[in-house]
Amino acid sequence: MKYLNIQDTDTTLTALLDEVAATQTEVVVTRDGIPVARIVPWQAKRTSTDDYPLRGMPIVIAEDFDEPMPELWETLGE
């Protein structure tokens, strides 16, 4: 972790952000030696299809999906 005094950020902010992005390490910004902020690398949200294993798969509906089911009604006693 890198420490940086707040007076130094005005002139080196762009270079500092480039360093954080390249090295994926955080920087602590201090004022008079006391930490006041952290600059951390951005981590994009996962957009993997692992969360939704059926995403992208075709939906197949049987041709008789809306046909009556007499065995069901017999079992239910209706």
C-alpha positions as CSV (number, residue, x, y, z in Angstrom):
1,M,0.0,0.0,0.0
2,K,1.3,3.4,-0.9
3,Y,0.9,6.5,1.2
4,L,0.7,10.0,-0.4
5,N,0.4,13.4,1.2
6,I,-2.5,15.5,0.0
7,Q,-0.3,18.3,-1.1
8,D,1.3,15.9,-3.7
9,T,-2.0,14.9,-5.3
10,D,-2.6,18.1,-7.2
11,T,0.3,17.7,-9.6
12,T,0.4,13.9,-9.8
13,L,-3.2,12.8,-9.7
14,T,-3.3,11.6,-13.3
15,A,0.0,9.7,-12.9
16,L,-1.3,8.3,-9.6
17,L,-4.5,7.0,-11.1
18,D,-2.5,5.4,-13.9
19,E,-0.3,3.7,-11.4
20,V,-3.3,2.4,-9.4
21,A,-4.9,1.0,-12.6
22,A,-1.6,-0.6,-13.8
23,T,-0.5,-2.2,-10.5
24,Q,-3.9,-2.9,-9.0
25,T,-2.7,-1.6,-5.6
26,E,-4.4,1.0,-3.4
27,V,-3.1,4.3,-2.3
28,V,-3.8,6.0,1.0
29,V,-4.0,9.8,0.8
30,T,-3.0,11.5,4.0
31,R,-3.2,15.0,5.5
32,D,-0.5,15.8,8.0
33,G,0.3,12.2,8.3
34,I,-3.3,11.2,9.1
35,P,-5.1,9.0,6.5
36,V,-8.1,10.7,5.0
37,A,-8.9,8.7,1.8
38,R,-8.1,5.6,-0.2
39,I,-7.8,5.3,-3.9
40,V,-8.5,1.7,-4.9
41,P,-8.5,0.0,-8.3
42,W,-11.9,-0.3,-10.0
43,Q,-13.3,-3.8,-10.2
44,A,-16.0,-4.2,-12.7
45,K,-19.0,-6.3,-11.7
46,R,-19.1,-9.8,-13.0
47,T,-21.3,-10.3,-16.0
48,S,-20.6,-14.0,-16.3
49,T,-23.4,-16.3,-17.3
50,D,-22.3,-18.5,-14.4
51,D,-25.0,-16.8,-12.3
52,Y,-27.7,-17.8,-14.8
53,P,-26.8,-21.2,-16.2
54,L,-29.9,-21.3,-18.5
55,R,-29.2,-17.9,-20.1
56,G,-28.8,-18.2,-23.8
57,M,-30.4,-21.6,-24.0
58,P,-33.4,-22.0,-26.3
59,I,-36.9,-22.3,-24.8
60,V,-38.7,-25.4,-26.1
61,I,-42.5,-25.8,-25.4
62,A,-44.1,-29.1,-26.1
63,E,-46.8,-29.0,-28.7
64,D,-49.3,-30.6,-26.2
65,F,-48.5,-28.4,-23.2
66,D,-52.1,-27.1,-23.1
67,E,-53.8,-30.4,-23.6
68,P,-56.1,-31.7,-20.8
69,M,-54.6,-34.3,-18.5
70,P,-57.4,-36.7,-17.6
71,E,-55.2,-38.9,-15.4
72,L,-54.5,-35.8,-13.3
73,W,-58.2,-35.1,-12.8
74,E,-58.9,-38.8,-12.1
75,T,-56.2,-38.7,-9.4
76,L,-57.6,-35.6,-7.9
77,G,-61.1,-37.1,-7.9
78,E,-62.6,-34.4,-9.9
